[in-house]
């Protein structure tokens, strides 16, 4: 791992990469000075990603953030397959953060170093294999150059051989680093590592406590900061409060919308922040109607039926959908709340700012955004910012933001010493970047043969894109807001998919599966209601209206896995839901009964997933399980509400998660596929709520069209 114990000295990795080609596919045009032929006494970097040390250990530097999804291990499996090393020789680390053109660690799909959208494996699958195969060929060529012989090929266990002589990678690494002009490599297609349940590289350190998360960072001479934000969104500090008299408190810094209490340790900073919390003078916004749940709800209802044509973004139009002449018609509305991220690790960052350098240690998904923002805050150029990415204790899209990082940078710049800044749990909940709410109307028609002849779909929800960029009635487009509704794979005669942006000043952010998380609930609930209207088995109704064989395949797989054709246990019913998204296909069946108090009990979840080539089955299954736990808790209880600009959720007591005894049994079928890898980190999340709602409707004949199922309760259901 990169050393997180102290600010780095000397050249950083960006210096070592000078001269790298601005290619996002094969960033290996780095020229290193020739070195001695014997095994290197210090590690040798070969290209941007791979480093080999004197023990023949291969360390992979990745640009994606490891936040529990297993991407560090998955990418290492791709490298190990091309190099045919022993798994015990592989290591992983986060690369130094980068930003802008020419950054070799930028996700090739985004051309930016960010981790989100379930794209890490999708983006890096072929580039990483190609990069590793290139290093393999460089090592083989280096052996030929060092020995002035031919016939060299890859051996096993980190070696190259010509049949009579075998050399370790370490013995030829220094020469390999300067090899150039090789043809495009031939990729190995073996499956010694790819497709196997290789143990995760990060688990030993997380078990023995040596793994460094954001809050574990220690920098000599650092002080500690705790933050008090204005309770009302958009408020600012009226006057910087006096320093609390508590021993160990060093001072108070005005951050604009918050104050930071500086102390000699974290606990004293937190207690000092508590001391002044009620004494800060705030300047509040004059109008909070756009940050009030009741007011926003009324506005959304109005826009659902009477939005001006100029404010409607028509995301998809095929034919002229009309319900006139339909044999059966359907018209229902679905409602979903704002959501908080509730990362187990609260927002935190350590920063050390000097006159000519800004060094940051942060649990971040958004290196691309942090570097220029920190540079601007310090009055420095981007190359003077050094960003170390730590492990994340949960990200879910929240840690793609820069707000908490810039607070640490601001404190360090003002004080001239390193600062570790940590938010309290309450500050974390109340100063989130919330997933948008949504009010969705679905109108549809069936003909006499129960074919879907028309779909008119309108989603009224706040727009993340428009809040962060050009926002006007003449520019209402936000494709992310219709993700999960646009491009539905079902056969529909004519369709129109619309989005109307709900004006709000509530800060919005990307949440695990974002648009799919609300649109899939509406779509898959409506599909089930249409199946009931048609008096057709809901699984068959879906499958018969799909032409994509992969889509049909996951439905058939979950049908078998769940025993769909058989009666469920007495007192239970099953509901099904489907998603094509993030490059993958997911079908889910929820088996639902009642608790002793008559609330929802989810006993089993069956899920079939086709995510293309599976690099590590264990990690795909883990993401399905985690996504189900996340999505089910959100469906049951989660909502973020606002009164006159004040967020009402403050802690886990009114934002609970599943307990071990309430987590349903999860059975997973990975559908074999040779397609390119799809994403899995978010695919299970959107499907849970409609699957449960559909099962509940069959069980009770009561349709739940609003989330959460138990608003305002602490532990209703399950």
PASEGU-148173 format. One record per residue (C-alpha): residue in one letter; z, x, y. Coordinates in steps of 0.02 Angstrom, whole numbers, plus 50000, padded with zeros to 5 digits. Last residue first. Layout:
N
AZXY
...
//
This chain:
718
X504384801649591
X504594789449733
X505614789349892
X506454805949934
X506784807450120
X505954791950185
X505054789750350
X503384786150271
X503364782950083
X501544782250026
X501094795150157
X499754790350188
X498954773350213
X497774763450102
X498954759149959
X498174745249855
X499374733949761
X498774726849593
X500344734949521
X499734746749385
X497894747049429
X498274749549613
X499544763049569
X498234772549469
X497014772049614
X498344777749736
X498814792249622
X497004798049602
X496704795149788
X498194806249836
X497844820249712
X496024823649752
X496224831949922
X497364846149861
X496464851249701
X494994859849786
X495984870349910
X496224887349829
X494834884849702
X493224890849784
X491574892749695
X490944907049589
X489064908049560
X488474896949419
X488664902449238
X489834888349195
X491194883949069
X492264869149123
X494064874449149
X495154860449081
X496894858549154
X498444848949101
X499814846649230
X501504839149188
X502184830849343
X503344839849464
X504884829049488
X506104839849388
X505494855749470
X505754848549642
X504304842449747
X504284845849933
X505234837350072
X504774835050256
X506254825450326
X507604836950257
X506314850850255
X506514854150440
X506114848350615
X504884833850610
X504924823450769
X503684833050877
X504014829351062
X502484824751165
X503094807551217
X503624803751039
X502654813050905
X502484810950717
X502144823650581
X501914815850409
X502324821050232
X503134809750103
X502144804849949
X500384810649986
X500954827050063
X502084830649915
X500654826549797
X499414837749888
X500534852949885
X501064851049703
X499264847449652
X498624862349750
X499914873549668
X499434867849493
X497564869449527
X497844886349609
X498834892349459
X497464886449341
X496164896249437
X497324911349436
X497574910649248
X495724908949217
X495334925349308
X493524928549359
X492894911049320
X491024909649346
X490634892849423
X492084882649490
X491944868149369
X493654859949366
X494414846849253
X496124840049300
X497414829649210
X499004825249304
X500494818249212
X502094808549247
X501844802749426
X503234790249465
X502924778749612
X504324767349669
X505104752549580
X506914757849592
X507004763349410
X505434773649439
X503724766049410
X502224772849317
X500744784149355
X499544794749253
X498414803849374
X496634808649324
X495704822149417
X493894827749430
X493484843749523
X491814851849564
X491624868349656
X490714876449802
X492114872049922
X491794853749885
X491244840849758
X492764830049733
X493244816549609
X494634803949584
X495344794649434
X496824783049410
X497844780249253
X499134766949217
X500904767349151
X502194754849089
X501724756848907
X500844773348878
X499014773748929
X497714764648822
X496344775648754
X494654778448836
X495444789748967
X496174801448837
X496604812948981
X495634828148922
X494144818048861
X493894808549023
X494304824449118
X492844833249035
X491654818649060
X492094818149244
X491894836949256
X490174836149177
X489504822049285
X489774832849438
X489014847949352
X487524837549296
X487154831849475
X486414814349459
X487954804149502
X488034785249515
X488354782449330
X489774795149334
X490694786249474
X490604768749402
X490984775849230
X492624783049293
X493034766949387
X492704755549235
X491594741949309
X492064724849378
X490884727449527
X492274723749652
X493434734649548
X492164748749554
X492004746049742
X493894747949759
X493814764049660
X492424770749771
X493454765849924
X494964775749864
X493824790549828
X493024790150000
X494604786950101
X495674799950013
X494214812150009
X494024810550198
X495824815350235
X496064831450138
X494204835450139
X494304837950326
X495664851450314
X495724858250134
X497384867450164
X497694864650348
X496674871350493
X497474868250661
X497734856150803
X498864857450954
X499324839751011
X498364837251173
X497384822651103
X495704814051122
X495164805750959
X493444812650915
X492294799650838
X491464804550676
X490054795550589
X489244795050417
X487764783250400
X487094778650230
X485634770450143
X485314767149959
X486804776949893
X486774787849737
X488414797649740
X488384816149783
X489214813649953
X488344824450082
X489514820550226
X491154812450178
X492164827150109
X491914837250266
X491694824750407
X492894832850531
X492224850050487
X490504845250552
X491174842950728
X489854836850851
X490434827451005
X489424836951136
X488874824351268
X490594816251270
X491304833251312
X492234847451232
X491604865351231
X492774874951116
X494524874951043
X494934856451059
X493134852151014
X493224861750851
X494914855050797
X494334837250829
X495594823150831
X495164809150710
X494154793150706
X493124793150546
X491724780450530
X490794777050368
X489384764650343
X488784764850163
X487354754150098
X486444749149939
X487714754949811
X487004748149648
X488044734249572
X486544726049487
X486624711249607
X486684723249754
X488234732049817
X488704734749999
X489854746650090
X490964747950243
X492264761650256
X493354763150410
X494364779050434
X495874782450544
X496294800950536
X497694812550588
X497274830550625
X498164844950536
X499464851750655
X499544868650738
X501414870750724
X502694872250861
X503944859350799
X503974864950618
X504124883550654
X505394881150793
X506474871350672
X506314884650537
X506804898250662
X505454909650727
X505494928450697
X504994942650814
X505174960850765
X504994971450922
X504494989750940
X505004997351107
X504234997251282
X505174981451332
X503764972051417
X502424977551296
X503554974451148
X503934956651203
X502114952551239
X501544959551072
X502864949350980
X502294933651071
X500474938051038
X500804938150852
X501614920950854
X500124913450943
X498734921950843
X498204908350721
X497494911250547
X499274910150490
X499304891250492
X497824889650373
X498844886350215
X499774902850241
X501244904350124
X502464918750109
X501104930750163
X500944948850109
X500754961050252
X499194964650354
X499294980250462
X498354979150627
X498004994350733
X497414990050910
X496675004251012
X494945000950942
X494944983751023
X495044990951198
X496684989651291
X497384978551429
X498864974051321
X498544955351311
X496674958451296
X496914970451151
X498094958151066
X496804944251078
X495384955751022
X496364961250868
X497174944750823
X495584934550806
X494664944350671
X496304948150582
X496534929650551
X497424926350386
X499004934850447
X500714940650390
X500884953250531
X501234971550566
X500494976350734
X500154992650824
X499584992551004
X499075009151081
X498745017451249
X500255013351357
X501345009051209
X501524993051109
X502434991450943
X502324974350862
X503214965550719
X502734947750677
X503494931550618
X503024913450587
X504114905850451
X503934910950269
X504034895050165
X502524888550259
X502814870850321
X501004867550369
X501294851750471
X500294835850448
X499584822650566
X499474806150477
X498174797150370
X497514779250382
X496204770350280
X495204755150335
X494264742750226
X492604733550223
X491704729550060
X490224718450026
X489494710449870
X487744703549843
X487124713149994
X485874703850102
X486604709750265
X487774724250234
X486654736250327
X486264754650311
X484694760150400
X483904774550305
X484854790750283
X485994796250423
X487234810450420
X488424817850547
X488164804350677
X489364810350811
X489934795350912
X490504798351092
X488824793951168
X488754777351077
X490364771551159
X491774768551036
X492144750151002
X492714747250824
X493604763050768
X493814768750947
X495034754550980
X496054758350826
X496104776750873
X496744772651047
X498134761750977
X498654775350854
X498624788550990
X499824778251096
X501034775650952
X500954793850898
X501224801151071
X500374817251124
X498914809651220
X500154798551312
X501144813851371
X500644813551553
X501544823651686
X501774838851576
X503554845751575
X504234860351676
X505714866651576
X507414873351629
X508254881951481
X510084877551458
X509994867551297
X509254881851194
X510314895351279
X511644898151146
X510454893851003
X509324908051058
X510824919651057
X511254913950881
X509484917850823
X509474934750912
X511174939050838
X510544934750665
X508964945050686
X509784961250742
X510064971350900
X509534957151013
X508114950151117
X508064931451156
X506284925451180
X505874911351299
X504484898651275
X502944890951353
X502694905551470
X503444919651368
X504954922751482
X506004936651407
X507894936351381
X509024951451360
X510014963251249
X511064951551143
X512214962051034
X513824954151095
X513554936051152
X513574934551341
X511924925351341
X510614932651458
X510254921151603
X508874908351587
X507094911751645
X506604897851763
X505404883251743
X504764888451572
X503234878551521
X502904861951436
X501274858351347
X502084850851193
X503844845151233
X505294854451152
X504864869951255
X504954884551137
X506504894751097
X506094911351013
X507074924350917
X506784942850947
X507374958750864
X507414976850918
X506464991250839
X506975009450847
X506195014350682
X505035000950611
X505544989950464
X504404976350399
X505204964450274
X504944948850380
X503064950450367
X503074952550179
X503194969650100
X503264970349910
X504664981949852
X505784967949789
X505694971849604
X504824955449561
X503634955349708
X503174973349676
X502814969649493
X501834953849538
X500554961349657
X499304967749530
X499184951249439
X499064951749251
X497284950149184
X496874933349108
X495064937649069
X493454930549139
X492974947049216
X493984961249140
X493134966548978
X491734954449016
X490184965349024
X488804961549148
X488714978649231
X487744978349393
X486244989849412
X486444999949571
X485235000349716
X484445017649723
X485485032749775
X485185041149942
X486945047349970
X488315057449886
X489655063450007
X491135054149932
X490555058649758
X490955077049787
X492765073049829
X492885060649685
X492265072449549
X493885078249470
X494815062249516
X493525051849423
X493985061449268
X492755073149186
X492105073049007
X491015086548935
X489985086048776
X489245068648781
X488765069048965
X490375060549022
X491135051349168
X492955045849168
X494125032449233
X494765025449068
X493035024248992
X491465034349014
X490065031649138
X488525042149117
X487955060149139
X486365066249058
X486025080449179
X486805097249222
X487195106849381
X489045104949342
X489595099049514
X487955090249553
X487875080849388
X489695075649404
X489365069649581
X487895059049521
X489025050049398
X490355047349532
X489055040749654
X488385028949521
X490115021749493
X490395020449680
X488805010249693
X489374999149550
X490994996049643
X490084991049803
X488874980049708
X490284971149618
X491184969149784
X489644962249872
X489254950249728
X490944941649716
X491524944649895
X491054928749987
X491334916249848
X492904925349793
X493634924649968
X492904907850018
X494254894949984
X494004889150164
X495104902850231
X495394921450247
X494714929450405
X493834945750438
X492224939450515
X490404939250460
X490864922050396
X490064922050223
X490124941050209
X492014940950237
X492304955050360
X493064970550282
X491594981850323
X491814978650510
X490114982950584
X490114969150713
X491794962850773
X493574964050710
X494564974550589
X496234974450502
X496804989650403
X496414985850222
X497644976150118
X498114984749957
X497714984649773
X498014996149625
X497044998949464
X497445012749338
X498465001349224
X496914990549205
X496045005049119
X494455010149207
X492755003249161
X492065006649337
X491004990849353
X492244979549265
X493714987549355
X492934983349523
X492684965049479
X494444964149409
X495104971849570
X494284957549665
X495254944949561
X496894954449576
X496844955349765
X496224937349771
X497754930749679
X498044914849780
X499784920249831
X499394925350009
X498294940549979
X497274942050138
X495434945950122
X494874962850188
X495264971950027
X495694990149993
X495564994349808
X496555008949740
X495935018249586
X497235029549505
X496535045449430
X498195054349456
X497405065049592
X496935049849695
X495425038549703
X495085026649848
X493895011949845
X493464999349980
X492585006950129
X491555020650050
X492345033249935
X494065037250004
X494825052549921
X496695053349888
X497535070049920
X497625084949803
X495865080949747
X495375085349569
X494265100549574
X492585100649663
X493235105749834
X492675095149979
X491045091250066
X491225081750232
X491145062950216
X489665052250267
X489935033450267
X488405022950230
X489375012850103
X489564995750183
X488554986150053
X488464967650090
X489164965650264
X488034978950333
X488394986850501
X488175004050424
X489705015050425
X489585029550547
X491415029750586
X492375023450435
X493715036750437
X494135032350617
X494355014050566
X495525020150429
X496735026750558
X496765044250628
X498445052050665
X500105043150654
X500455025950586
X501945016550655
X503385016550531
X503925008750367
X502344998650333
X501425012550242
X499795005050180
X500005000050000
//
